[in-house]
């Protein structure tokens, strides 16, 4: 486990892509929570034995910053902060397509897909799911793909992934949401090969939990943690940069 910060009350972990956060169907061992339970005895679980210390989570193939509570008091206070939207989270994502606006907000209820229980759908009329809001702004444009920063106002399962698919810009190489095929670009064989090489460099959805900002649950000190993009993500961006430069 890559521990970024630790005190008596909280733990900040920089999670690698590919690591499941908590045990569940098909993943009972080798999860981040298993490792935490081994290192730290008596983590609080708020009534769920499979999720000791967890006040939020990120998907298996998403990398980045995760906050863990080390005692019941921290767990209770941090859970309230998340519920009251007092924890500020930023994510970096590479999405398919050329985003036209510099920034924007996606609002739409998110709930389990009625066709495929593995994924989430956006219900814009609010007939199913829970209220969800994602603010985004462009960081860099590559023509057929765009690097964006997302700020989460709510924290629904697969929120960023489902929201961007709903507006026609799924995350690059996101298998569950249709981003693992060529969605934008040319029909040239050379371009197809370039995309295949990109998929090999970063064989997962391009989503990274970049930073977390909150008040310490006990000391009330303002805390901010930031993480570098992992090698697979940064190498992919470099490849897109080179491609975009040569297209001009």
C-alpha positions as CSV (number, residue, x, y, z in Angstrom):
1,X,0.0,0.0,0.0
2,X,1.3,3.5,-0.9
3,X,0.5,5.4,2.3
4,X,0.8,9.2,1.6
5,X,-0.1,10.4,5.1
6,X,-1.0,8.8,8.5
7,X,-1.9,10.0,12.0
8,X,-3.9,8.6,14.8
9,X,-7.2,9.3,13.1
10,X,-6.9,9.1,9.3
11,X,-4.9,7.5,6.6
12,X,-4.4,8.7,3.0
13,X,-3.6,6.1,0.4
14,X,-2.5,6.5,-3.2
15,X,-4.2,3.5,-4.8
16,X,-2.8,1.7,-7.8
17,X,-5.1,0.9,-10.7
18,X,-6.1,-2.8,-10.7
19,X,-6.5,-3.0,-6.9
20,X,-10.1,-3.6,-5.7
21,X,-11.0,-1.4,-2.7
22,X,-13.2,-3.7,-0.7
23,X,-14.2,-7.4,-0.8
24,X,-17.2,-8.2,-2.8
25,X,-18.6,-10.7,-5.3
26,X,-15.6,-12.3,-7.1
27,X,-13.0,-10.4,-5.1
28,X,-12.9,-11.6,-1.5
29,X,-9.1,-11.5,-1.2
30,X,-6.2,-9.2,-2.2
31,X,-8.2,-6.0,-1.8
32,X,-7.0,-2.7,-0.3
33,X,-9.3,-3.3,2.7
34,X,-7.8,-6.8,3.3
35,X,-4.4,-5.2,3.3
36,X,-5.5,-2.4,5.7
37,X,-7.2,-4.9,8.0
38,X,-3.9,-6.8,8.2
39,X,-1.8,-3.6,8.9
40,X,-4.3,-1.9,11.2
41,X,-6.3,-3.8,13.7
42,X,-9.8,-2.6,14.8
43,X,-10.6,-0.3,11.9
44,X,-14.2,1.0,12.2
45,X,-16.7,-0.3,9.7
46,X,-20.0,1.5,10.3
47,X,-22.0,-1.7,10.3
48,X,-20.4,-3.3,7.2
49,X,-17.7,-5.8,8.0
50,X,-16.4,-5.8,4.4
51,X,-15.6,-2.1,4.5
52,X,-13.5,-1.3,7.5
53,X,-12.2,2.3,7.5
54,X,-13.9,3.2,4.2
55,X,-15.7,6.6,4.0
56,X,-15.7,6.6,0.2
57,X,-14.3,4.4,-2.5
58,X,-12.8,4.5,-6.0
59,X,-13.3,1.8,-8.7
60,X,-10.8,-1.1,-9.2
61,X,-9.3,0.4,-12.4
62,X,-9.3,4.0,-11.1
63,X,-6.0,5.1,-9.5
64,X,-5.5,7.8,-6.9
65,X,-6.2,9.3,-3.5
66,X,-8.4,7.5,-1.0
67,X,-9.2,8.6,2.6
68,X,-9.5,6.0,5.4
69,X,-10.8,6.6,8.9
70,X,-8.9,4.9,11.7
71,X,-11.4,5.1,14.5
72,X,-15.2,5.4,15.0
73,X,-15.1,9.1,15.7
74,X,-13.2,9.9,12.5
75,X,-15.5,7.6,10.6
76,X,-18.6,9.3,11.8
77,X,-17.4,12.9,11.2
78,X,-15.9,12.2,7.8
79,X,-19.0,10.3,6.7
80,X,-21.0,13.5,7.6
81,X,-18.6,15.7,5.7
82,X,-19.0,13.6,2.6
83,X,-22.8,13.6,3.0
84,X,-22.7,17.4,3.5
85,X,-20.4,17.9,0.5
86,X,-17.6,19.3,2.6
87,X,-14.9,17.1,1.0
88,X,-13.5,18.4,-2.3
89,X,-12.4,15.8,-4.8
90,X,-10.7,16.4,-8.2
91,X,-10.2,13.8,-10.8
92,X,-8.4,13.8,-14.1
93,X,-10.0,11.9,-17.0
94,X,-9.2,11.4,-20.7
95,X,-12.5,11.3,-22.6
96,X,-13.2,10.5,-26.3
97,X,-13.9,13.4,-28.6
98,X,-13.2,17.1,-28.9
99,X,-15.1,18.9,-26.1
100,X,-16.4,22.2,-27.5
101,X,-17.0,24.2,-24.4
102,X,-14.1,25.1,-22.0
103,X,-16.1,23.9,-19.0
104,X,-19.5,22.7,-18.0
105,X,-21.7,20.8,-15.6
106,X,-23.4,17.4,-16.1
107,X,-26.5,16.9,-13.9
108,X,-28.5,13.6,-14.1
109,X,-29.7,11.0,-11.7
110,X,-27.5,7.9,-11.6
111,X,-28.7,4.4,-10.8
112,X,-28.2,0.8,-11.8
113,X,-28.8,0.1,-15.5
114,X,-32.1,-1.6,-16.1
115,X,-30.5,-3.7,-18.8
116,X,-27.1,-4.5,-17.3
117,X,-26.7,-4.6,-13.5
118,X,-22.9,-4.2,-13.8
119,X,-23.1,-0.6,-15.0
120,X,-24.8,2.6,-14.0
121,X,-27.1,4.6,-16.2
122,X,-28.1,8.3,-16.2
123,X,-31.8,9.1,-15.8
124,X,-32.1,12.7,-16.9
125,X,-35.8,12.8,-15.9
126,X,-35.0,11.7,-12.4
127,X,-37.3,8.7,-12.6
128,X,-34.6,6.3,-11.1
129,X,-31.4,6.6,-9.3
130,X,-29.9,9.4,-7.1
131,X,-29.2,13.1,-7.9
132,X,-25.6,13.5,-9.3
133,X,-23.6,16.5,-10.3
134,X,-20.2,16.6,-12.1
135,X,-18.4,19.9,-12.8
136,X,-15.7,19.7,-15.5
137,X,-13.1,21.9,-17.3
138,X,-10.7,21.2,-20.2
139,X,-7.0,20.8,-19.3
140,X,-5.7,19.8,-22.7
141,X,-7.1,19.0,-26.2
142,X,-5.7,16.3,-28.5
143,X,-8.3,16.5,-31.4
144,X,-10.0,13.2,-31.0
145,X,-9.6,13.0,-27.2
146,X,-9.7,15.6,-24.4
147,X,-8.1,15.7,-21.0
148,X,-10.4,17.1,-18.4
149,X,-10.5,17.9,-14.7
150,X,-13.7,16.9,-12.8
151,X,-15.0,18.2,-9.5
152,X,-17.5,16.0,-7.9
153,X,-20.4,17.6,-6.1
154,X,-21.9,14.2,-5.4
155,X,-20.2,10.8,-5.1
156,X,-22.3,8.2,-6.9
157,X,-21.0,4.8,-8.1
158,X,-19.3,5.3,-11.5
159,X,-20.4,8.9,-11.6
160,X,-17.8,10.4,-13.9
161,X,-17.9,7.3,-16.2
162,X,-21.7,7.2,-16.5
163,X,-22.1,11.0,-16.8
164,X,-19.6,11.3,-19.7
165,X,-21.0,8.4,-21.5
166,X,-24.4,10.0,-21.3
167,X,-23.2,13.1,-23.2
168,X,-21.4,11.0,-25.9
169,X,-17.8,11.4,-24.5
170,X,-17.1,8.1,-22.7
171,X,-13.7,7.7,-20.9
172,X,-10.9,6.4,-23.1
173,X,-10.5,2.6,-22.8
174,X,-13.5,2.3,-20.4
175,X,-14.6,-1.3,-21.2
176,X,-17.8,-1.1,-19.2
177,X,-19.0,2.1,-20.8
178,X,-18.0,1.6,-24.4
179,X,-14.8,3.6,-24.5
180,X,-12.6,0.6,-25.4
181,X,-13.2,1.0,-29.1
182,X,-12.5,3.7,-31.6
183,X,-15.3,6.3,-31.2
184,X,-13.7,9.4,-32.8
185,X,-11.0,9.7,-35.4
186,X,-10.1,8.6,-38.9
187,X,-10.5,5.3,-40.7
188,X,-6.8,5.1,-41.5
189,X,-5.0,1.9,-40.5
190,X,-2.2,3.9,-39.0
191,X,-4.7,5.6,-36.7
192,X,-6.3,2.3,-35.7
193,X,-2.8,1.0,-34.8
194,X,-2.1,4.1,-32.8
195,X,-5.3,3.6,-30.8
196,X,-4.5,-0.1,-30.2
197,X,-1.0,0.9,-28.9
198,X,-2.7,3.5,-26.6
199,X,-5.0,0.8,-25.2
200,X,-1.9,-1.3,-24.5
201,X,-0.1,1.5,-22.7
202,X,-3.1,2.2,-20.4
203,X,-5.2,-1.0,-20.3
204,X,-8.0,0.5,-18.2
205,X,-10.3,3.5,-18.0
206,X,-8.4,6.7,-17.9
207,X,-9.5,8.0,-14.5
208,X,-7.3,9.2,-11.7
209,X,-8.4,10.6,-8.3
210,X,-6.0,13.6,-8.3
211,X,-6.7,15.4,-5.1
212,X,-8.7,15.5,-1.9
213,X,-9.3,18.6,0.3
214,X,-11.1,18.5,3.7
215,X,-11.0,19.5,7.3
216,X,-9.3,17.0,9.6
217,X,-12.1,15.3,11.6
218,X,-10.5,15.8,15.0
219,X,-8.1,18.7,14.7
220,X,-10.2,20.6,12.1
221,X,-7.0,21.6,10.3
222,X,-7.4,22.2,6.6
223,X,-5.7,19.3,4.7
224,X,-5.0,18.9,1.0
225,X,-3.5,15.9,-0.7
226,X,-2.4,15.7,-4.3
227,X,-1.1,12.8,-6.4
228,X,0.9,12.5,-9.6
229,X,-0.6,10.7,-12.5
230,X,0.6,7.1,-12.6
231,X,3.0,6.0,-15.4
232,X,0.3,4.3,-17.6
233,X,-1.8,7.5,-17.7
234,X,1.0,10.0,-18.1
235,X,2.6,7.8,-20.9
236,X,-0.7,7.7,-22.7
237,X,-1.0,11.5,-22.5
238,X,2.5,11.8,-23.9
239,X,1.6,9.6,-26.8
240,X,-1.6,11.6,-27.6
241,X,0.5,14.9,-27.3
242,X,2.9,13.6,-29.9
243,X,0.1,12.5,-32.2
244,X,-1.8,15.8,-31.9
245,X,1.4,17.8,-32.6
246,X,2.1,15.8,-35.8
247,X,-1.5,16.3,-37.0
248,X,-1.1,20.1,-37.1
